[in-house]
């Protein structure tokens, strides 16, 4: 997929190369990847054990893997043009209760508004885990707007600190409309040397209680995350690397570490986000169900028409206003242990082999597996005592896992990271097979069937939520344990799959190739073009503040007509984008790629229209017209199950849009369902999905009005998502 450089080019890159470095912090290992900024070839990799128990926390492992990778691959500090890392610190802080106590200063006007706001601003403790009484302790002070001054603010801060608050939140009713009062509190807390979060900095959405709670959750990890950020940045500087240190966000973008110091909550779930972005950016997967299979957990997400599924994060059972990739985390993976009763396999996972201190059977020498005996254990206190451990004659304890089951069934090719010794796995599994009165192969199938039940339920849920066409679905497996689960699940679901090269470090690749991202959300009923222009500018400015080069920023607008929410998503690079070195495909090659993606049920496949950047193919499937948009590099950009395409000059686009609005309408008993649109203009495909054609045209006009009126563009009307 990536260009192979010539010897001459390779010599040039060795003396003049630019390197992107990405570090992913996993549950077991921290992995660093160095990539050529121009070709995206992998220069080198390094992994160290994740340093959960070090005084410096996981930051120590980040620095170790980074420095090792530079040294082993002769990378000079001046070679590095981009360095970023994902982090589990925020997520772990919530799981482990390693959070600061929070004091909230609420502000509102008088009258009825003040009475209602005072109640909404008063938060109870934020419960993280009821079973062990793990919570964020909250203390509250309220200042009426008319009494807000330096003296009253100082008194409120002092009272909160006296109660035990370690960090302050400033939250004002309708603070999204004006930050002045919140910033006044911020300034007074800063002068006292007290960490502080401004609620309207975290989100611009209305909903006072939810906005304040989101800010409180952010504030609770602020002191710890600031200390970690400082330690990591100092270590990178000591290595002589002077480019800004970027941090992975949970929504798949990156931001400068200075921005992370204000909004650390945005890094929650950045580990799963890194794996999805690796699939999207490196593999160019534009439509796929994505698996990252580690040793303990499997992350499953969706990429549809080049965009990952995104939703608001739920932390400790509390809804927030923080965007994160919609990744489902399952407690079954390559190293998951097997649980049995006297008669059957009860479950697989969630505990993994390393928790029980055991090696996988398939990575044990078969000569060492003598007189294997079954022991049922509780890997951690409180776990059921039905996890299988195999005790060997020499006293060593091993276990068998999903990886062992897949090796026994011959599902793992030698080229994959999870390939092991099937004989060893078989010898370890034999005592349990004998106990259950079945063959080892039957036992292996029972083990993988338990995983399939969980995976199938997850994929079915995602497919329904994102309206995925089964015939167009593909599974992409990444992570070290991918081959242990993905082939078996794909076969059971009758879906094609792929496990790409470098699958075991896809998360680190995702970090290395990540784009700077920022999101602005506002509630604007019936937005005008001026409203949209202002949102675009605000999102662009925010993206540049997070580290993007101004010339690289692009903004995508989404409008939710039911709630009136307008979302501006800005993405950009840390430097001017390099030339895409991938070879263009011919029309015949593009047609073959489209046919493969349509699948065997689609007939009469033909080129509908094209520009110098895109091909659009259509076919026939029953009474529907499936459609695919491919770019000239051969990547599927858009999949539609029933759509129409038309090539027009930019000056005539509105007529084509209006005609499709009428001709593709679906009349139902309760409503008229209208099409969504995709427009191929220049090198970009943009999607529009308003419920009003005038609103669609408003957004389109912002994108098309500055183009040459005679330029040829493609309009696609999609009836696929009309349900």
C-alpha positions as CSV (number, residue, x, y, z in Angstrom):
1,X,0.0,0.0,0.0
2,X,2.9,2.4,0.8
3,X,5.4,3.3,-1.8
4,X,8.7,1.5,-1.9
5,X,11.5,4.1,-2.2
6,X,14.5,3.7,-4.5
7,X,18.1,3.4,-3.2
8,X,18.7,7.0,-4.2
9,X,15.6,8.2,-2.4
10,X,16.6,6.1,0.7
11,X,20.0,7.7,0.9
12,X,18.4,11.1,0.7
13,X,16.0,10.2,3.5
14,X,18.8,8.9,5.7
15,X,20.6,12.2,5.5
16,X,17.6,14.5,5.2
17,X,14.7,12.5,6.7
18,X,11.8,13.8,8.7
19,X,10.4,11.4,11.3
20,X,7.0,11.1,12.9
21,X,7.0,9.3,16.3
22,X,3.9,7.9,18.0
23,X,3.8,6.2,21.4
24,X,0.7,4.2,22.5
25,X,0.3,3.3,26.2
26,X,-1.4,0.0,26.5
27,X,-2.5,-2.1,29.5
28,X,0.6,-4.4,29.2
29,X,3.1,-2.7,26.9
30,X,4.0,0.9,25.8
31,X,5.0,0.8,22.2
32,X,6.8,3.5,20.1
33,X,6.8,3.6,16.3
34,X,9.0,5.9,14.2
35,X,7.7,6.6,10.7
36,X,9.0,8.4,7.6
37,X,7.0,11.6,7.3
38,X,7.0,11.4,3.5
39,X,6.5,7.8,2.7
40,X,4.9,6.7,5.9
41,X,7.2,3.7,6.0
42,X,8.0,2.3,9.4
43,X,11.6,3.2,10.4
44,X,11.6,1.3,13.7
45,X,9.7,0.1,16.7
46,X,10.3,-0.3,20.4
47,X,8.2,-1.6,23.3
48,X,8.6,-1.6,27.1
49,X,6.4,-2.8,29.9
50,X,3.8,-0.1,30.8
51,X,5.1,1.5,34.0
52,X,1.8,1.5,36.0
53,X,3.6,1.2,39.4
54,X,6.5,3.7,38.8
55,X,6.6,6.9,40.8
56,X,6.3,8.8,37.5
57,X,3.4,6.6,36.4
58,X,3.0,5.6,32.7
59,X,5.0,8.7,31.7
60,X,8.2,6.8,32.5
61,X,7.4,4.1,30.0
62,X,6.5,6.7,27.4
63,X,9.9,8.3,27.7
64,X,11.7,5.0,27.8
65,X,10.2,3.6,24.6
66,X,10.7,7.0,22.9
67,X,14.4,7.3,23.8
68,X,15.0,3.6,23.0
69,X,13.4,4.0,19.5
70,X,15.5,7.0,18.7
71,X,18.7,5.4,19.8
72,X,18.1,2.0,18.1
73,X,17.2,3.6,14.8
74,X,19.9,6.4,14.9
75,X,17.2,9.1,14.9
76,X,18.6,12.5,15.6
77,X,16.6,15.1,17.6
78,X,16.5,17.4,14.6
79,X,15.0,14.6,12.4
80,X,11.8,14.6,14.5
81,X,9.0,16.7,13.1
82,X,6.1,15.2,15.1
83,X,5.9,13.4,18.4
84,X,2.6,12.3,20.2
85,X,1.4,9.8,22.7
86,X,-1.9,8.3,23.8
87,X,-2.4,8.0,27.5
88,X,-4.4,5.7,29.8
89,X,-3.8,8.1,32.7
90,X,-7.2,9.8,32.7
91,X,-9.1,6.6,32.3
92,X,-7.0,4.9,35.0
93,X,-7.5,7.8,37.3
94,X,-11.3,7.3,37.1
95,X,-11.1,3.5,37.4
96,X,-8.7,3.7,40.4
97,X,-10.2,6.7,42.1
98,X,-7.0,8.7,41.9
99,X,-8.8,12.0,41.7
100,X,-8.7,15.4,43.4
101,X,-11.5,16.9,45.5
102,X,-13.4,19.6,43.6
103,X,-14.9,22.9,44.7
104,X,-17.5,24.4,42.5
105,X,-18.3,28.2,42.4
106,X,-21.6,28.7,40.7
107,X,-22.9,32.0,39.5
108,X,-26.3,33.1,38.2
109,X,-28.6,36.1,37.8
110,X,-31.5,36.9,40.1
111,X,-35.2,36.0,40.1
112,X,-36.6,32.7,38.9
113,X,-33.5,32.1,36.7
114,X,-31.3,32.4,39.7
115,X,-33.4,30.0,41.8
116,X,-33.4,27.4,39.2
117,X,-29.7,27.8,38.3
118,X,-28.6,27.6,41.9
119,X,-30.1,24.2,42.2
120,X,-28.6,23.0,38.9
121,X,-25.2,24.3,39.9
122,X,-25.2,22.4,43.2
123,X,-23.6,19.0,42.5
124,X,-23.5,15.9,44.7
125,X,-20.4,13.7,44.7
126,X,-19.7,12.1,41.4
127,X,-19.8,8.4,42.0
128,X,-17.3,6.4,40.0
129,X,-17.8,2.9,41.5
130,X,-20.5,2.3,44.0
131,X,-19.2,-1.2,44.9
132,X,-16.1,0.3,46.6
133,X,-17.5,3.8,47.3
134,X,-15.1,5.4,44.8
135,X,-16.1,8.9,44.1
136,X,-15.1,12.5,43.2
137,X,-15.8,14.6,46.3
138,X,-17.6,17.8,45.5
139,X,-18.0,21.0,47.5
140,X,-20.2,23.8,46.5
141,X,-20.4,27.6,46.8
142,X,-22.8,29.9,45.1
143,X,-22.4,33.6,44.4
144,X,-25.3,35.7,43.0
145,X,-24.3,37.6,39.9
146,X,-24.9,41.0,41.6
147,X,-22.5,40.1,44.5
148,X,-19.7,38.8,42.2
149,X,-16.4,40.7,42.9
150,X,-12.9,39.9,43.9
151,X,-13.7,39.8,47.6
152,X,-16.7,37.4,47.3
153,X,-14.7,35.2,44.9
154,X,-11.7,35.0,47.3
155,X,-14.0,34.2,50.2
156,X,-15.7,31.3,48.2
157,X,-12.3,29.9,47.2
158,X,-11.0,30.0,50.8
159,X,-14.2,28.2,52.1
160,X,-13.9,25.5,49.5
161,X,-10.2,24.9,50.2
162,X,-10.9,24.8,53.9
163,X,-13.4,22.0,53.2
164,X,-10.8,20.0,51.3
165,X,-11.1,21.2,47.7
166,X,-7.9,20.8,45.7
167,X,-9.1,22.3,42.4
168,X,-11.8,24.9,41.5
169,X,-14.5,24.9,38.9
170,X,-16.1,28.2,37.7
171,X,-19.5,27.7,36.2
172,X,-22.1,30.3,35.4
173,X,-25.6,29.9,34.1
174,X,-25.5,30.8,30.3
175,X,-21.7,30.9,30.6
176,X,-21.5,29.7,27.0
177,X,-22.8,33.1,25.9
178,X,-20.3,35.1,27.9
179,X,-17.2,33.8,29.8
180,X,-16.5,37.1,31.6
181,X,-17.8,35.9,35.1
182,X,-16.1,32.5,34.8
183,X,-12.8,34.1,33.8
184,X,-13.0,36.5,36.8
185,X,-13.1,33.4,39.0
186,X,-10.3,31.8,37.0
187,X,-8.1,34.8,37.5
188,X,-8.6,34.9,41.3
189,X,-7.9,31.2,41.6
190,X,-4.8,31.5,39.5
191,X,-3.5,34.3,41.7
192,X,-3.9,32.0,44.7
193,X,-2.0,29.2,42.9
194,X,-5.1,27.0,42.9
195,X,-5.7,24.8,39.8
196,X,-9.0,25.9,38.1
197,X,-11.3,24.7,35.3
198,X,-13.7,27.0,33.4
199,X,-16.9,25.1,32.5
200,X,-17.5,26.9,29.2
201,X,-13.9,26.1,28.1
202,X,-14.8,22.4,28.2
203,X,-18.0,22.7,26.2
204,X,-20.2,25.4,24.6
205,X,-23.4,23.4,24.9
206,X,-26.3,24.5,27.1
207,X,-27.4,22.1,29.9
208,X,-26.0,23.7,33.1
209,X,-25.9,20.6,35.3
210,X,-24.3,18.4,32.6
211,X,-21.8,21.1,31.6
212,X,-20.8,21.7,35.3
213,X,-20.5,17.9,35.9
214,X,-18.3,17.5,32.9
215,X,-16.1,20.4,34.1
216,X,-15.9,18.8,37.6
217,X,-14.8,15.5,36.2
218,X,-12.2,17.4,34.2
219,X,-11.0,19.3,37.3
220,X,-10.7,16.1,39.3
221,X,-7.8,14.9,37.1
222,X,-6.2,18.3,36.5
223,X,-3.5,18.2,39.1
224,X,-2.3,14.7,38.3
225,X,-2.4,15.2,34.6
226,X,-0.5,18.5,34.8
227,X,2.3,16.8,36.8
228,X,2.4,13.9,34.2
229,X,2.4,16.4,31.3
230,X,5.3,18.4,32.8
231,X,7.4,15.3,33.5
232,X,6.8,13.9,29.9
233,X,7.5,17.2,28.2
234,X,10.7,17.8,30.2
235,X,12.0,14.4,29.3
236,X,11.3,14.9,25.6
237,X,13.1,18.3,25.8
238,X,16.1,16.6,27.5
239,X,16.3,14.3,24.5
240,X,16.9,17.4,22.4
241,X,13.5,17.2,20.6
242,X,12.0,20.7,20.3
243,X,8.8,20.1,18.3
244,X,5.6,20.5,20.4
245,X,4.6,17.3,22.3
246,X,1.1,16.3,21.2
247,X,-1.4,14.2,23.2
248,X,-4.0,11.9,21.7
249,X,-7.6,12.8,22.3
250,X,-10.4,10.4,22.8
251,X,-12.1,11.6,19.6
252,X,-9.1,10.5,17.5
253,X,-7.3,13.8,17.1
254,X,-4.3,15.3,18.9
255,X,-3.7,18.5,20.7
256,X,-0.6,20.3,22.1
257,X,0.3,19.5,25.6
258,X,-0.5,23.1,26.6
259,X,-4.1,22.5,25.7
260,X,-4.1,19.2,27.5
261,X,-3.2,21.0,30.7
262,X,-6.5,22.9,30.5
263,X,-8.8,20.0,29.2
264,X,-7.2,16.7,30.3
265,X,-10.6,15.0,30.2
266,X,-10.4,15.1,26.4
267,X,-7.6,12.4,26.6
268,X,-10.0,9.8,28.2
269,X,-10.3,6.7,26.0
270,X,-7.4,7.9,23.8
271,X,-6.0,4.4,23.7
272,X,-9.0,2.9,21.8
273,X,-9.1,6.1,19.7
274,X,-5.5,5.5,18.6
275,X,-6.2,2.1,17.2
276,X,-9.2,3.3,15.1
277,X,-7.2,6.2,13.7
278,X,-4.4,3.9,12.8
279,X,-6.8,1.9,10.7
280,X,-8.3,5.0,9.2
281,X,-5.0,6.9,8.4
282,X,-2.5,4.1,7.7
283,X,-4.7,1.4,6.2
284,X,-7.0,3.9,4.5
285,X,-10.0,1.8,5.7
286,X,-13.0,3.9,4.8
287,X,-15.7,1.4,5.6
288,X,-15.1,-1.3,8.2
289,X,-15.8,-2.8,11.5
290,X,-12.5,-2.4,13.3
291,X,-11.1,-4.9,15.9
292,X,-8.1,-4.2,18.0
293,X,-7.4,-7.4,19.9
294,X,-5.0,-7.1,22.8
295,X,-4.2,-9.5,25.6
296,X,-7.0,-8.5,27.9
297,X,-9.6,-6.5,26.0
298,X,-10.9,-6.1,22.4
299,X,-11.8,-2.7,21.1
300,X,-14.5,-2.7,18.4
301,X,-15.4,0.4,16.4
302,X,-16.9,1.6,13.2
303,X,-15.5,3.5,10.3
304,X,-18.2,4.6,7.8
305,X,-17.5,6.6,4.7
306,X,-14.1,7.6,6.0
307,X,-15.4,8.8,9.4
308,X,-15.2,6.9,12.7
309,X,-18.3,6.6,14.8
310,X,-18.3,9.3,17.5
311,X,-20.5,9.7,20.6
312,X,-20.4,11.5,24.0
313,X,-18.3,9.7,26.5
314,X,-19.9,8.1,29.6
315,X,-17.6,8.2,32.6
316,X,-18.4,6.3,35.7
317,X,-22.0,6.0,34.5
318,X,-22.3,9.8,34.0
319,X,-23.1,11.3,30.6
320,X,-20.7,14.1,29.7
321,X,-20.3,16.6,26.8
322,X,-17.0,15.1,25.8
323,X,-16.8,13.7,22.3
324,X,-15.0,10.4,22.0
325,X,-14.8,7.7,19.4
326,X,-17.7,5.2,19.8
327,X,-15.5,2.2,20.7
328,X,-17.0,-0.8,22.5
329,X,-14.6,-2.6,24.9
330,X,-15.1,-6.3,25.4
331,X,-13.4,-8.4,28.1
332,X,-12.4,-11.1,25.7
333,X,-9.1,-11.0,23.8
334,X,-6.0,-13.0,22.8
335,X,-5.0,-13.8,26.4
336,X,-8.4,-14.3,28.0
337,X,-8.5,-17.3,30.3
338,X,-11.1,-20.1,30.1
339,X,-13.7,-20.7,32.8
340,X,-15.3,-24.2,33.2
341,X,-17.8,-26.1,35.3
342,X,-17.9,-29.9,35.7
343,X,-19.9,-30.2,32.4
344,X,-19.1,-27.2,30.1
345,X,-17.2,-24.1,29.2
346,X,-18.8,-21.4,31.4
347,X,-17.2,-18.3,29.9
348,X,-14.0,-16.8,28.5
349,X,-12.5,-13.8,30.3
350,X,-12.5,-11.1,31.5
351,X,-9.3,-12.1,33.3
352,X,-6.2,-12.7,31.1
353,X,-3.2,-14.9,31.5
354,X,-0.8,-12.2,32.7
355,X,-3.1,-11.4,35.7
356,X,-2.8,-15.1,36.8
357,X,1.0,-14.9,36.2
358,X,0.8,-17.7,33.6
359,X,2.3,-18.1,30.1
360,X,0.1,-19.1,27.2
361,X,0.4,-22.9,26.5
362,X,1.1,-22.3,22.8
363,X,4.2,-20.3,23.7
364,X,5.6,-23.1,26.0
365,X,7.9,-25.8,24.7
366,X,5.9,-29.0,24.2
367,X,8.6,-31.1,25.9
368,X,7.9,-29.1,29.1
369,X,4.2,-30.0,29.2
370,X,4.3,-33.3,31.1
371,X,1.6,-34.7,33.4
372,X,-0.7,-31.6,33.0
373,X,-3.1,-31.2,35.9
374,X,-6.2,-28.9,36.1
375,X,-6.3,-26.3,38.8
376,X,-9.3,-23.9,39.1
377,X,-8.3,-20.5,40.5
378,X,-9.4,-16.9,41.2
379,X,-6.9,-14.7,39.4
380,X,-7.9,-11.8,41.6
381,X,-9.5,-11.6,45.0
382,X,-13.3,-11.7,44.5
383,X,-13.1,-13.5,41.2
384,X,-15.0,-16.8,40.8
385,X,-12.7,-19.8,41.3
386,X,-13.4,-21.4,37.9
387,X,-10.6,-20.1,35.8
388,X,-8.4,-22.9,34.4
389,X,-4.7,-23.1,35.2
390,X,-2.6,-26.1,34.1
391,X,0.0,-27.3,36.6
392,X,3.0,-29.1,35.0
393,X,5.1,-31.9,36.4
394,X,8.0,-29.4,36.9
395,X,5.7,-27.2,39.1
396,X,5.3,-24.5,36.5
397,X,1.8,-23.2,35.9
398,X,0.5,-22.2,32.4
399,X,-2.9,-21.6,31.0
400,X,-4.7,-21.9,27.6
401,X,-6.4,-18.9,26.0
402,X,-8.3,-17.8,22.9
403,X,-4.9,-17.8,21.2
404,X,-4.3,-21.4,22.1
405,X,-7.8,-22.4,20.8
406,X,-7.2,-20.6,17.5
407,X,-3.8,-22.3,17.1
408,X,-5.4,-25.7,17.7
409,X,-7.9,-25.1,15.0
410,X,-5.2,-24.0,12.6
411,X,-6.7,-20.5,12.2
412,X,-3.4,-18.6,12.7
413,X,-1.0,-18.3,9.9
414,X,2.7,-18.3,10.7
415,X,3.1,-14.7,9.7
416,X,0.8,-13.4,12.5
417,X,2.0,-12.2,15.9
418,X,-0.4,-14.7,17.6
419,X,1.0,-17.8,15.9
420,X,2.2,-20.4,18.4
421,X,2.8,-24.1,18.9
422,X,-0.4,-26.0,18.3
423,X,1.0,-29.2,19.8
424,X,1.7,-27.4,23.1
425,X,-1.8,-25.9,23.2
426,X,-3.3,-29.3,22.4
427,X,-1.4,-31.0,25.3
428,X,-2.5,-28.3,27.8
429,X,-6.1,-28.5,26.7
430,X,-6.4,-32.3,26.7
431,X,-7.1,-32.7,30.5
432,X,-10.0,-30.3,30.3
433,X,-11.4,-31.9,27.1
434,X,-11.2,-35.3,28.9
435,X,-13.0,-33.8,31.9
436,X,-15.8,-32.5,29.7
437,X,-16.0,-35.7,27.5
438,X,-15.2,-33.9,24.3
439,X,-12.3,-33.6,21.8
440,X,-9.7,-30.9,22.0
441,X,-11.1,-29.4,18.8
442,X,-14.6,-29.4,20.3
443,X,-13.2,-27.6,23.3
444,X,-11.4,-25.0,21.1
445,X,-14.7,-24.3,19.2
446,X,-16.6,-24.0,22.5
447,X,-14.0,-21.4,23.7
448,X,-14.2,-19.3,20.5
449,X,-18.0,-19.6,20.4
450,X,-18.2,-17.9,23.8
451,X,-16.2,-15.0,22.3
452,X,-18.3,-14.9,19.2
453,X,-21.5,-14.5,21.2
454,X,-20.0,-11.2,22.7
455,X,-18.5,-10.0,19.4
456,X,-21.7,-10.7,17.4
457,X,-23.9,-8.9,19.8
458,X,-21.5,-5.9,19.7
459,X,-21.3,-5.8,15.9
460,X,-25.1,-6.2,15.5
461,X,-25.6,-3.2,17.9
462,X,-23.0,-1.1,16.0
463,X,-24.5,-2.1,12.6
464,X,-28.0,-1.0,13.7
465,X,-26.8,2.3,15.2
466,X,-24.7,3.3,12.1
467,X,-27.0,1.7,9.6
468,X,-24.4,-0.5,8.0
469,X,-25.2,-2.6,5.0
470,X,-24.2,-6.3,5.8
471,X,-23.1,-6.9,2.2
472,X,-20.7,-4.0,2.4
473,X,-19.3,-4.8,5.9
474,X,-15.6,-5.8,6.3
475,X,-13.7,-6.8,9.4
476,X,-10.2,-5.3,9.9
477,X,-8.2,-7.0,12.6
478,X,-5.4,-5.3,14.5
479,X,-3.5,-5.7,17.7
480,X,-1.2,-8.6,18.7
481,X,-4.2,-10.9,19.3
482,X,-6.1,-10.2,16.1
483,X,-5.6,-13.6,14.5
484,X,-6.9,-15.3,17.6
485,X,-10.5,-13.9,17.2
486,X,-11.0,-12.2,13.8
487,X,-10.8,-15.1,11.4
488,X,-13.2,-17.3,13.5
489,X,-15.7,-14.5,14.0
490,X,-15.6,-13.4,10.3
491,X,-16.3,-17.0,9.2
492,X,-19.3,-17.3,11.6
493,X,-20.7,-14.0,10.3
494,X,-19.9,-14.7,6.7
495,X,-17.9,-11.5,6.3
496,X,-14.5,-10.9,4.7
497,X,-11.7,-9.8,6.9
498,X,-8.1,-8.6,6.7
499,X,-5.2,-8.5,9.2
500,X,-2.7,-6.0,7.9
501,X,1.0,-5.8,8.2
502,X,2.2,-4.2,11.4
503,X,-1.2,-5.0,13.0
504,X,0.4,-5.4,16.5
505,X,1.5,-1.7,16.5
506,X,-1.5,-0.1,14.8
507,X,-2.3,2.1,17.8
508,X,1.2,3.6,17.8
509,X,0.9,4.1,14.1
510,X,-2.5,5.9,14.7
511,X,-0.8,8.2,17.2
512,X,2.1,9.0,14.8
513,X,-0.3,9.8,11.9
514,X,-3.0,11.6,13.9
515,X,-4.3,15.0,12.8
516,X,-4.8,17.9,15.1
517,X,-8.5,18.1,15.9
518,X,-10.9,20.4,17.7
519,X,-14.7,20.5,18.0
520,X,-17.0,23.5,18.6
521,X,-20.6,22.8,19.5
522,X,-23.4,25.3,19.9
523,X,-27.2,25.2,20.0
524,X,-28.4,27.5,17.2
525,X,-32.0,27.0,16.0
526,X,-32.2,27.7,12.2
527,X,-28.6,28.8,11.7
528,X,-27.8,31.3,9.0
529,X,-24.8,31.4,6.7
530,X,-23.2,34.0,9.0
531,X,-23.7,31.7,12.0
532,X,-22.0,28.9,10.2
533,X,-19.1,31.1,9.0
534,X,-18.5,32.2,12.6
535,X,-18.6,28.6,13.8
536,X,-16.1,27.6,11.1
537,X,-13.8,30.5,12.2
538,X,-14.0,29.6,15.8
539,X,-13.3,25.9,15.1
540,X,-10.4,26.9,12.8
541,X,-8.9,29.1,15.5
542,X,-9.3,26.4,18.1
543,X,-7.6,23.9,15.9
544,X,-4.7,26.2,15.3
545,X,-4.4,26.9,19.0
546,X,-4.2,23.1,19.5
547,X,-1.1,23.0,17.2
548,X,-2.3,22.8,13.6
549,X,-0.7,24.8,10.8
550,X,-3.2,27.4,9.6
551,X,-2.9,26.4,5.9
552,X,-3.9,22.7,6.6
553,X,-7.1,23.2,8.6
554,X,-10.4,21.9,7.1
555,X,-13.8,22.3,8.9
556,X,-16.8,19.9,8.6
557,X,-20.2,21.2,9.7
558,X,-23.0,19.0,11.1
559,X,-26.5,20.1,12.1
560,X,-28.9,18.2,14.3
561,X,-32.3,19.7,13.4
562,X,-34.0,18.0,16.3
563,X,-31.9,19.6,19.0
564,X,-30.7,22.6,17.1
565,X,-27.1,21.6,17.8
566,X,-24.5,22.8,15.3
567,X,-21.1,21.0,15.4
568,X,-18.0,22.3,13.7
569,X,-15.2,19.7,13.4
570,X,-11.8,21.2,12.5
571,X,-8.8,19.0,11.5
572,X,-5.3,20.0,10.4
573,X,-1.7,18.9,10.3
574,X,1.2,20.2,12.4
575,X,2.9,21.2,9.2
576,X,2.0,21.6,5.5
577,X,0.9,18.3,4.2
578,X,3.4,16.2,2.2
579,X,2.7,14.9,-1.3
580,X,0.7,11.7,-1.4
581,X,3.1,9.2,-3.0
582,X,0.6,6.5,-3.6
583,X,0.3,5.5,-7.3
584,X,-3.0,6.3,-9.0
585,X,-5.1,3.4,-10.2
586,X,-6.5,3.1,-13.7
587,X,-10.2,3.0,-14.5
588,X,-10.1,-0.8,-15.0
589,X,-8.3,-1.2,-11.6
590,X,-10.9,1.1,-9.9
591,X,-13.7,-1.0,-11.5
592,X,-12.3,-4.2,-10.1
593,X,-12.0,-2.6,-6.6
594,X,-15.6,-1.5,-6.8
595,X,-16.8,-4.9,-7.9
596,X,-15.0,-6.5,-4.9
597,X,-16.6,-4.0,-2.6
598,X,-20.1,-4.4,-4.0
599,X,-20.0,-8.2,-3.5
600,X,-21.5,-11.0,-5.6
601,X,-25.1,-9.9,-5.2
602,X,-24.6,-6.7,-7.2
603,X,-24.9,-6.8,-11.0
604,X,-24.6,-4.5,-14.0
605,X,-21.7,-2.6,-12.3
606,X,-20.6,0.4,-14.4
607,X,-18.8,3.8,-14.2
608,X,-21.6,6.4,-13.6
609,X,-19.3,9.5,-13.7
610,X,-15.9,10.7,-12.7
611,X,-13.7,13.8,-12.2
612,X,-9.9,14.1,-12.1
613,X,-10.1,13.1,-8.4
614,X,-12.9,10.5,-8.1
615,X,-14.7,7.6,-9.8
616,X,-18.4,6.9,-9.1
617,X,-19.6,3.3,-9.8
618,X,-23.2,2.1,-9.6
619,X,-24.8,-1.4,-9.9
620,X,-28.1,-3.2,-9.5
621,X,-29.2,-5.2,-6.5
622,X,-32.9,-6.0,-6.8
623,X,-34.8,-2.7,-7.1
624,X,-31.9,-0.8,-5.5
625,X,-29.0,1.1,-7.1
626,X,-25.9,0.6,-4.8
627,X,-23.1,3.2,-5.3
628,X,-19.4,3.5,-4.5
629,X,-17.2,6.6,-4.6
630,X,-13.5,5.8,-5.1
631,X,-10.7,8.3,-5.1
632,X,-8.0,8.0,-7.8
633,X,-5.7,6.1,-5.3
634,X,-8.3,3.3,-5.3
635,X,-9.8,3.8,-1.8
636,X,-13.5,3.5,-1.2
637,X,-14.6,6.8,0.2
638,X,-18.4,6.3,0.3
639,X,-20.7,3.3,0.2
640,X,-24.4,3.7,-0.5
641,X,-27.0,0.9,-0.8
642,X,-29.4,3.0,-2.9
643,X,-28.3,6.2,-4.5
644,X,-28.0,8.4,-7.6
645,X,-25.1,10.4,-8.9
646,X,-25.0,13.4,-11.3
647,X,-22.0,15.4,-12.6
648,X,-22.7,19.1,-13.0
649,X,-20.9,22.4,-13.2
650,X,-20.5,24.1,-9.8
651,X,-22.8,26.9,-10.9
652,X,-25.7,24.4,-11.6
653,X,-25.4,22.3,-8.4
654,X,-28.6,23.7,-6.7
655,X,-30.9,22.3,-9.5
656,X,-29.4,18.8,-9.2
657,X,-29.8,18.9,-5.4
658,X,-33.5,20.1,-5.7
659,X,-34.3,17.4,-8.3
660,X,-32.9,14.7,-6.0
661,X,-34.7,16.1,-3.1
662,X,-38.0,15.3,-4.9
663,X,-37.1,12.2,-6.9
664,X,-35.4,10.3,-4.0
665,X,-38.0,11.1,-1.4
666,X,-39.6,8.2,0.3
667,X,-43.2,8.7,1.4
668,X,-44.3,7.0,4.6
669,X,-47.5,7.1,6.6
670,X,-46.2,9.5,9.1
671,X,-43.5,11.5,7.2
672,X,-41.7,12.1,4.0
673,X,-38.1,10.9,4.2
674,X,-35.5,12.9,2.2
675,X,-32.0,11.9,0.9
676,X,-28.6,12.7,2.3
677,X,-26.0,14.2,0.0
678,X,-22.3,13.7,-0.8
679,X,-20.5,16.2,-3.0
680,X,-17.2,15.5,-4.7
681,X,-15.6,18.9,-5.3
682,X,-11.8,19.1,-6.0
683,X,-10.0,16.6,-3.8
684,X,-12.7,16.4,-1.1
685,X,-15.9,14.4,-0.5
686,X,-18.3,16.3,1.9
687,X,-21.5,14.9,3.3
688,X,-24.7,16.8,4.1
689,X,-27.7,15.4,6.0
690,X,-30.1,18.2,7.0
691,X,-33.9,17.6,7.0
692,X,-34.5,20.8,5.1
693,X,-33.2,21.4,1.5
694,X,-32.6,25.1,2.1
695,X,-30.4,24.2,5.1
696,X,-28.5,21.7,2.9
697,X,-28.0,24.3,0.2
698,X,-26.8,26.8,2.9
699,X,-24.0,24.5,3.9
700,X,-23.2,23.5,0.4
701,X,-23.0,27.1,-0.7
702,X,-20.4,27.8,1.9
703,X,-18.2,25.0,0.4
704,X,-19.0,25.6,-3.3
705,X,-19.4,29.4,-3.7
706,X,-15.6,30.1,-3.9
707,X,-15.0,27.4,-6.6
708,X,-14.8,28.1,-10.3
709,X,-18.4,28.2,-11.6
710,X,-17.5,26.0,-14.6
711,X,-15.7,23.3,-12.5
712,X,-17.3,19.9,-12.7
713,X,-18.4,18.4,-9.4
714,X,-20.4,15.3,-8.6
715,X,-23.6,15.3,-6.6
716,X,-24.7,12.0,-4.9
717,X,-28.2,11.7,-3.4
718,X,-28.3,8.8,-0.9
719,X,-31.6,7.1,0.0
720,X,-29.8,4.4,2.0
721,X,-30.1,6.1,5.4
722,X,-33.8,6.9,5.0
723,X,-35.4,4.7,7.7
